[in-house]
Amino acid sequence: MAEIPLPARNLEIRFPKLPPSDNHIRVHRRQGGEVYSKEAEEYRSNFRAHAHKNYFMPIQKFVQGHLSTSAYRLTIVFYFETLVNEGWLKVGRDGKRGAKTVYKKMDAGNRRKLIEDCLADALGLDDSLTMELTLVKAMDPVNPRVVLYLEEVNPAEFGIPAAFLARK
């Protein structure tokens, strides 16, 4: 996957561990409602520590430029060990393939919310400021990871009236 060129007000964070899927993110409370699982809380804590240790200055610089009218585009690239079913290449004696599809059922969408929450936590910016979100799945058998590209965008591109943007 080629690197995405970044404009002036941007931030890139690389984290060497993929988030758990939705199936492992939330648990139901006896009192009702849902909370993050221990696995999800541990991921958030590790993400925050990694971001502050490795990206403290870029985060500070990015956040200092934030205004109450700021809006952002977020691209999340999930690098999985594999995206393909190895059984697809195998054909049995009956002529049928060993797998029904070429690609594994790896849903980037069910990992998105935890990553958005991690980023919001690390930056102190609410994820409601994300006007555009792109999820990308890529394959890297050696280095599974998640890479986040955050860039400021003009809210007018998303139909926000100028009267709202004049207030700072």
N, C-alpha and C positions, 0 to 999 in steps of 0.2 A: 504494500500500500504506500503510495507516494505521500510525502508529508504535505499538509495543507498550508498554503502561504497565509501568514497572519498579517492583518493591518496594524496600524499604530497602537490603538488601545485594545490589547488582547492579552490573553493569559493561556499558557499551556501547562497542564499538569499531567505527569505520567505516574501511574501507580502500578507496582509490579504484581498485583493480585486482582483477579476478577471478582466481582461481587457475587454473593450467593444469589440464586434465583428466587423469585417470589415465594416459592414453596418453602423456603428456609428463612424468609425475612420477618414474617409476622407470626405472632402467637395470640390466641384468644385468651382474654382474662376471664376469670370466674365472675368478676363483678360486671362483665360486659365490656365490649370494645376490644380493640387490638393494640398491641404494643410491639416494638421491635424485639426479635428473638435475641438471645445471647450472642449468637453468631453474627447477626446484623449489627448489634451494638459494638461488638469487637471489631468488625470491619470498619465501622464509622470512626472508632477510636484510633485504629491503626492508620486510616486514611488521614485524619486530622493531624496526627503526629508526623506522618510522612510529609504532608503538605507544609507544615510549619518548619520542619527541619530542612527540607530541600528547596522550598519555594517561598520562604518568608519574605524576602525583598521583592520579588515579582508580585506577590499577593498584595503587599503593602502599597506598592506603586499603583497597581490596578485599582485597589479599593479607594485610594486617595483621589482618583479621578471620577469617582462615582457621584452622581447628582440624583436628586429625587426624581428626575425625569429620565434617567438612564434606562436603556433597554438593551437586551443581549441576545446573541445567537450562540447556541451551544451545540457543538458536535461532539458526540461520544463515540469513540472507536473501541470496540471490544475485540481484542486479539485472542481467539480461542486456540487451544492446541490443535484442534482439527474441526473442520466443518463438514467433512465427508464421511459417508458410511463405507468402510473398507469392504463390506460385503457386497457392495454394488458391483464390483469387478468380478466377483465370483459367481459362476453360473453352475448350478447343480446338474446332476444327470437328467433331471426332468426338464431342463432347459430354463428353469426359473432362476432369477437372480437371488442372491443371499440377502439383499436388502430391498425394500420397496422403493426407496428414493435415493438419489445421489447424496443429498444433504441431510445431515443430522438435524434433529429438532432442537436447535439451539436458538432460543428466543431472546433477542437482545432487549426487547420491550419489557420483559418481566424483570430485568435487572436495572432498568433506567431510573426508577424512583429512588432507590437507595443511593445511587451515584449522585443524583441531583441533590438529595438531602446532604450527602457528604460534602459536596461542593459548597452548598449554601452555608453549612456549618463552618467550613474552613475559611470562607470569605466574609461571613457575617452579612451576606446579602440574600434576600428571600428569592426562592426559585420562581416566584410569580413574575419576576423581571425578565424571564426567558421568553422571548417572543417567537423564536424559531428554534426547533430542536431537531437534530438529525442524528440518527443511530446508524452506525456502520458495524458490520461484522467482517472480520478479517481473520486469516489463519496464520499462526506462527507456532509451529510445533516446539520450538526451543524456548520462546519467551512469551507465555501468555500474560496479558496485562490489559489495562484500560488507559486510554489517553483522552484527555478532555481538552478541547479547544474552545475558549470563551472569548467572544469579541463583542465590543459595543457596536450597536447598530442605531440607525436613525429611526426613532419611533414613528415618524411620519410614513415610513415604508410600510407600516402595518395599520395605517388608517387612523392613527392617533391625531386628533385635531390640534392645530397649532396653538389654540387657546390654552390647551392643557400643558403644552411644552414650554410656554412662556413663563410659567410659574416655576421657580427653582427653589 
